Amino acid sequence: MSCYYIIGARVENRIGNAVKLQEVLTKNGCKIKTRLGLHEVNENACSNEGIIILQPYGTKEDVETLVNELNSVEGVTAKYIDLN
């Protein structure tokens, strides 16, 4: 099965929301091919906001379910791009 979707998730309060977000990602681990986390960091600070980019695997319904689960986490806004 080919799956040409990309999920982008904005995470506010990364530190406070990390446990719940990680639970969702772990639960769906077999539906995620690639995961990339980005946040601003320098010698004086580490941002508490970030972006996660996911390359999911599965049907459109699987992707939509994952996006909905991500959006159920406080401080997370997730959307997907359909490249099929």
Number of C-alpha atoms within 10 A of each C-alpha: 6 8 16 15 19 17 21 18 20 19 26 18 14 18 11 12 16 13 12 14 21 13 13 15 18 12 11 16 15 11 18 17 12 12 13 10 12 13 13 11 10 7 5 5 8 10 14 15 16 16 19 16 17 20 18 24 21 17 15 15 9 14 24 15 13 23 18 14 16 25 18 15 18 14 18 21 17 21 16 18 11 11 8 8
